[in-house]
Amino acid sequence: MTGLASIDGLINTTADARLAAIVDSSYDAIISKDLNSVITSWNGGAQRMFGYTAEEAVGQSVLMLIPDHLRDEEADIIGRVRNGQLVASYETIRRRKDGGFIAVSLTVSPIRNATGEIIGASKIARDITATKESERRIRLLLREVNHRVKNQFAVILSMVRETSKRSTDPREFEELIRSRIMALSRSHDLLVNSEWAGASLFDLIQEQLKPFGHEGQVSLSGPLLTLQPNAVQNLGMAFHELGTNSSKYGALGVDAGRLEITWQIAAGVSGKREIHLVWDETMPVHEGDRPGGRQDESTRKGFGTVVLQRVAPQSLNGSAVLERSPGRVNWSLTAPLESIIVPQLGAEMPAAEASFGL
């Protein structure tokens, strides 16, 4: 019997040592306390999480970890532990040694002695700060998506309303609406690919003019700019309307046409930097042509003209001028640089000049 007892004791000692090693190496904070809320054990995870060493924590009230406005939690926990209840995992806030707060998930279980009497509680705390931050970002993203979807709906409704006012042919109306929504989609795709961080002005122009062809007749010149999402959407609409008009009545509708799009950064009257963007297209002049070449869309004061003269410049806190003369259409936009580009990149813009044909 003595030999068996020795073996049992050895097994128990080994099991206790293994359990102690598991508790001490756990990434979670594992703390025990008596029924007076005094800390009786403190593992390495608790030290990493809360900043106190075992020497500093053991013998102190667990209330030192609980923010003042949550002190009632401890009384409730101790009451449930005295009744032998397991406190299921719940989320709360605890205070670190440095005064900072940490989001944790807590599970509390009663501790019994050899006779089954409840003498304290074991608490496991898991840091859920990253999880809570992820949830916060998801909520923020959902609000942003909701805002952008509503904004897109408003733009589309405006397109439908303004296009319907100026279209008598249902087929023409359908074609115009489809092309304008597709233009919005192309701008949207650029933003999605950058996770809504912005889009290059070069890329935006290329995407919006791609459906009209005649790439060899188009040249772009200007510093490399990363546009804000608002600028991407509104300039995208402007380039689409200009491209559509040009393909029907201007430079992109004839082989001899030429389109130059240039932009530069300069100091404005107020001393702040501004962007000056110019769309300049030239085409052959035919007898009987109207001032802008042939009977172009801009002479009809259609939706495109509204976008070019009012919607795009106003959305960017700027101004625009649309001019037509025989064989030429010129649209110039002036706006504060801060309304156009992604702020962090502003200081580097003027140095990155480039020019190429589409």
Helices and strands as residue ranges (DSSP letters): H 2-25, E 29-34, E 39-42, H 44-50, H 54-57, G 62-65, G 68-70, H 71-82, E 87-95, E 101-112, E 118-127, H 129-165, H 170-193, E 199-200, H 201-209, G 210-212, G 215-217, E 218-223, E 226-227, H 229-249, G 251-253, E 258-267, E 273-282, G 297-300, H 303-306, I 307-311, H 312-315, E 319-325, E 328-336, G 337-339, G 343-351, E 353-357
